[in-house]
Amino acid sequence: MASEREIFDVSGPLHLLTSFDWRNTFHRRSIAASLVQGVYVLEKDRKRGSIGHEHETHASPWWERFHFQLNRVLVDDIDLSYFGAIYELKYAHLFFFQSSPYPPRYVIAFRGTITRSLTKSEDMKLNFKCIFDNLEESSRFRTAFEAVSNTVNMAGAANIWLAGHSLGASIAMLAGRNMAKCRLQLETYLFNPPFISVPIEKMIKNETLKHGVRIVGSFVTAGIATAMKRRSEDPEEDPFDVLSEWTPYVFVNPSDPICAEYIGYFQHRDKMDRIGVGKIERIATKYSIGSLVTGAIGRESEPLHLLPTAYLTVNLSLSEGFKQAHGIHQWWQQHFQWQSKLYKLK
């Protein structure tokens, strides 16, 4: 979701107005977040009828300040809203001889839900598809993934970033997962991605009780998964293990109930290793109980939000309310406290 103030605030990352370093992880994150914000502004301009008039004033600064040009807008087939954009770096040839990490040639960015808009209805329908793990069946995702596939075929996976916020992060995550299963890893920035599960991280404050609940959940999930897998005769390689080579950047705020559970999800894996039951968790982390109950081992039981590997960044700064905790703007702010850690399934 995004507030009106966020969408029409053109200040953005002021610390990057004069110069920025593509090798700086904070700068890369700020740029990715700004390009996602550009999609929000494009959609608001479309709704206001300002494309071709005030378009240059509102939307273009969000990408032009970083030397990108708008290559293509991604349009929803149903409500005709702008939900994504493909940006192309103007001077990509100047970075051919720069040591890695170098800038992307293309960035494909996706916005989240806009509550004060005619697009709210379709956005909310897609949010429910995320909850029931069938986002892949939506026309919006099919449009998005076609754009990603075509761009990868043209430029190569190493030259492309994916970025998304909230609902857009779910789209970017699903696209990135599908490409990773084809052994193509795209650098991916996921801001406040939804974690579809009981929000244990927010519901239970007592750390001992919280850890106990997670341990019980892991044993139950692993038990069901093991029993079902024994009945399955599918010899294919575990798709969750294939994903382990893909390392998306995941950005969450502990005050945001939509994404906060990622913190507990990854920390719990480390705790299970420390107490000597990591083998149980390596099974449980691939599944959710709900998906196991409703489907067999396979695509139906492979929830979108579960990741074997991620570089998790948590915003430790105080957030005043849900809008601030869930907003895209926090990820380009210069003065905030964060903690980052790489989590990899062992």
C-alpha positions in Angstrom: 0.0 0.0 0.0 1.1 3.6 -0.5 -0.1 6.9 0.9 -0.8 10.0 -1.2 2.1 11.8 0.5 4.5 9.1 -0.5 3.4 9.0 -4.1 3.7 12.7 -4.8 6.8 13.3 -2.6 9.5 13.9 -5.2 12.3 14.3 -2.7 13.3 10.7 -2.7 16.9 9.8 -1.7 18.4 13.3 -1.5 21.7 12.0 -0.5 22.1 10.4 -4.0 21.2 13.5 -6.0 24.9 14.5 -6.6 26.5 11.1 -6.8 26.0 7.5 -6.1 28.2 4.4 -6.1 26.8 1.2 -7.7 29.1 -0.9 -5.5 27.5 0.6 -2.3 24.8 -1.8 -1.1 22.8 1.1 0.5 22.9 3.0 -2.7 21.7 0.0 -4.7 18.9 -0.6 -2.3 17.8 3.1 -2.5 17.9 3.1 -6.3 15.8 -0.1 -6.4 13.2 1.4 -4.0 13.1 4.6 -6.0 12.4 2.8 -9.3 9.5 0.9 -7.6 8.2 4.3 -6.4 8.4 5.4 -10.0 5.8 2.8 -10.9 3.5 4.1 -8.1 3.8 7.6 -9.5 3.2 6.5 -13.1 -0.1 4.9 -12.0 -1.2 8.0 -10.1 -0.3 10.1 -13.1 -2.4 7.8 -15.4 -5.4 8.1 -13.1 -5.1 11.9 -13.0 -4.8 12.0 -16.8 -1.4 13.7 -16.5 0.6 11.3 -18.7 2.0 13.5 -21.5 1.5 16.7 -19.5 2.7 16.7 -15.9 4.3 13.2 -16.4 7.8 14.7 -16.7 7.3 16.6 -13.4 5.9 13.7 -11.3 7.2 10.4 -12.5 10.4 10.8 -14.5 12.7 12.1 -11.7 12.3 8.8 -9.9 14.4 7.1 -12.6 16.1 9.8 -14.6 18.2 11.0 -11.6 19.8 7.5 -11.7 20.4 7.7 -15.5 17.6 5.3 -16.4 15.0 5.7 -19.1 11.5 4.3 -19.2 11.6 1.4 -21.7 8.1 0.0 -21.2 5.1 0.3 -18.9 3.4 -3.0 -17.8 -0.4 -2.7 -18.0 -3.0 -4.9 -16.2 -5.3 -6.6 -18.7 -8.3 -6.2 -16.5 -8.3 -2.7 -15.0 -5.7 -1.2 -17.4 -3.7 0.1 -14.5 0.1 0.6 -14.6 1.5 -2.1 -12.3 5.1 -2.4 -13.5 7.8 -0.8 -15.5 10.9 -1.8 -17.4 13.7 0.7 -17.0 16.9 0.7 -19.1 20.2 2.2 -18.1 21.2 4.9 -20.5 24.9 4.5 -20.3 25.4 0.8 -19.6 28.3 0.6 -22.0 30.4 2.8 -19.6 30.3 0.1 -16.9 31.5 -2.8 -19.1 35.0 -2.7 -17.5 34.0 -1.9 -14.0 34.6 -4.6 -11.4 31.5 -6.4 -10.0 29.1 -5.5 -8.7 28.1 -3.4 -11.7 24.8 -1.6 -12.4 22.0 -3.5 -14.2 21.2 -2.8 -17.8 17.5 -3.3 -17.0 15.4 -3.1 -13.9 11.9 -4.5 -13.9 9.9 -3.0 -11.0 6.4 -3.7 -9.6 4.2 -1.5 -7.4 2.0 -2.7 -4.5 -1.6 -2.0 -3.7 -2.9 1.6 -4.1 -5.9 1.9 -1.7 -7.2 5.3 -3.0 -7.7 4.3 -6.6 -10.0 2.6 -9.0 -7.4 -0.1 -9.1 -8.0 -1.1 -5.5 -10.5 -3.8 -6.4 -8.1 -5.7 -8.7 -5.2 -5.1 -6.4 -7.2 -6.6 -3.5 -8.2 -9.6 -5.6 -4.5 -10.3 -6.3 -3.7 -9.9 -2.6 -6.2 -12.7 -1.9 -4.5 -14.8 -4.6 -1.3 -14.3 -2.7 -3.0 -15.6 0.5 -4.3 -18.7 -1.3 -1.0 -19.2 -3.2 -2.4 -18.9 -6.7 -0.9 -15.6 -7.8 0.7 -17.4 -10.7 -2.8 -17.9 -12.3 -3.5 -14.2 -12.5 -3.2 -12.3 -15.8 -1.1 -9.6 -14.1 1.5 -12.1 -13.2 1.4 -13.7 -16.6 2.1 -10.2 -18.2 4.9 -9.6 -15.7 6.6 -12.9 -16.2 6.4 -12.6 -20.0 8.2 -9.3 -19.7 10.8 -10.8 -17.4 11.4 -13.8 -19.7 11.7 -11.7 -22.8 14.1 -9.3 -21.1 16.2 -12.2 -19.9 16.3 -13.7 -23.3 17.4 -10.4 -24.8 19.9 -9.2 -22.2 20.8 -12.1 -20.0 20.0 -12.7 -16.4 23.2 -11.1 -15.1 22.1 -7.8 -16.5 18.7 -7.6 -14.9 17.3 -6.6 -11.6 13.8 -7.4 -10.2 12.3 -5.1 -7.6 8.9 -4.9 -6.0 7.0 -3.6 -2.9 4.3 -5.4 -1.0 2.0 -7.0 -3.7 4.7 -6.1 -6.2 7.3 -7.9 -4.1 5.2 -11.0 -4.4 5.1 -10.7 -8.2 8.9 -10.1 -8.3 9.5 -13.0 -5.9 7.4 -15.4 -8.0 9.1 -14.3 -11.2 12.5 -14.6 -9.6 11.6 -18.1 -8.2 10.5 -19.3 -11.6 13.7 -18.0 -13.3 15.8 -19.6 -10.6 14.3 -23.0 -11.2 15.6 -22.6 -14.8 19.1 -22.0 -13.3 18.8 -18.2 -14.0 19.4 -16.1 -10.9 18.3 -12.5 -11.1 19.3 -9.9 -8.6 16.1 -9.2 -6.7 15.0 -6.6 -4.2 11.8 -7.4 -2.2 10.5 -4.6 -0.1 7.9 -5.5 2.6 7.0 -8.8 0.9 3.9 -10.5 2.4 4.5 -13.6 4.5 1.4 -15.6 4.4 1.2 -17.3 7.8 0.0 -16.9 11.3 1.9 -13.7 12.5 3.6 -15.4 15.4 6.3 -12.7 15.4 3.7 -10.0 16.2 1.2 -12.1 18.2 3.5 -13.6 20.8 5.8 -11.3 22.8 7.4 -13.9 25.1 10.5 -15.2 23.4 10.4 -18.6 25.1 6.8 -19.2 24.3 7.3 -18.0 20.7 10.3 -20.4 20.2 8.2 -23.2 21.7 5.3 -22.6 19.3 7.7 -22.6 16.4 9.4 -25.8 17.4 6.1 -27.6 17.7 5.1 -26.2 14.3 8.3 -27.5 12.7 7.9 -31.0 14.1 4.2 -31.2 13.0 5.0 -29.8 9.5 8.0 -32.1 9.0 6.0 -35.1 10.1 3.2 -34.4 7.7 5.6 -33.6 4.9 7.6 -36.8 5.5 4.5 -39.0 5.6 3.1 -37.5 2.4 6.5 -37.8 0.6 6.7 -41.4 1.4 3.4 -41.9 -0.5 4.6 -39.8 -3.4 6.4 -41.5 -6.3 7.5 -38.2 -7.9 11.3 -38.7 -8.6 11.9 -35.1 -9.7 14.5 -32.9 -8.0 13.2 -30.9 -5.0 12.4 -27.5 -6.4 13.1 -25.9 -3.0 16.7 -27.1 -3.2 17.1 -25.7 -6.7 16.2 -22.3 -5.4 19.1 -22.3 -2.9 21.4 -20.7 -5.4 19.2 -17.6 -5.7 19.7 -15.0 -3.0 17.0 -12.3 -3.1 17.4 -9.2 -0.9 14.5 -9.1 1.5 13.7 -5.9 3.4 11.3 -6.0 6.3 10.1 -3.9 9.2 9.3 -5.6 12.5 6.3 -3.2 13.0 4.8 -4.3 9.7 2.5 -7.4 10.3 2.5 -8.1 6.6 6.2 -9.0 6.4 7.5 -9.2 10.0 7.2 -13.0 10.1 10.2 -13.3 7.8 12.3 -12.3 10.8 11.1 -15.2 12.9 11.1 -17.6 9.9 14.8 -17.2 9.3 16.0 -16.8 12.9 14.1 -20.0 13.8 16.1 -22.0 11.3 19.3 -20.9 13.1 17.9 -21.7 16.5 16.9 -25.2 15.4 20.5 -25.8 14.2 21.9 -24.7 17.5 19.7 -27.0 19.5 20.6 -30.0 17.3 17.4 -30.5 15.3 18.4 -28.7 12.1 17.5 -31.8 10.1 13.8 -31.5 11.2 13.8 -27.8 10.3 15.4 -28.4 6.9 12.3 -30.4 6.0 9.8 -28.1 7.7 11.1 -24.9 6.2 10.0 -26.0 2.8 6.3 -26.3 3.6 3.4 -24.7 5.4 0.9 -26.8 7.3 -2.0 -25.3 5.3 -0.4 -26.2 1.9 0.3 -29.7 3.1 -3.3 -30.2 4.2 -4.7 -28.9 0.9 -2.3 -30.4 -1.6 0.2 -33.2 -2.2 4.0 -32.8 -2.3 4.7 -30.7 -5.4 3.6 -27.3 -6.7 0.5 -27.2 -4.6 2.6 -27.4 -1.4 5.3 -25.0 -2.4 4.2 -21.7 -0.8 5.5 -18.5 -2.5 6.8 -16.8 0.6 9.2 -19.6 1.8 12.8 -19.1 0.7 15.9 -21.3 1.2 18.3 -18.4 0.9 17.9 -14.7 1.4 19.9 -11.6 2.5 17.5 -10.2 5.1 17.6 -6.5 6.1 15.5 -5.5 9.1 14.7 -1.8 9.7 15.3 -1.3 13.5 14.2 2.3 13.5 11.0 3.3 15.3 8.0 3.4 13.0 5.0 5.5 13.8 2.0 3.4 12.6 1.4 0.9 9.9 1.8 3.3 6.9 5.3 4.2 7.9 6.3 0.6 8.8 4.9 -0.7 5.4 5.9 2.2 3.2 8.4 2.0 0.4 9.9 5.4 1.4 11.8 4.0 4.4 14.2 2.0 2.2 15.9 5.0 0.7 16.1 7.1 3.9 19.7 7.8 4.9 19.4 7.9 8.7 17.9 4.7 9.9 19.2 1.8 11.8 19.1 -1.6 10.2 20.5 -5.1 10.6 21.4 -7.4 7.7 22.3 -11.1 7.6 22.6 -13.8 5.0 20.5 -16.9 5.7 21.2 -20.0 3.6 19.6 -23.4 4.0 22.3 -25.8 5.1 
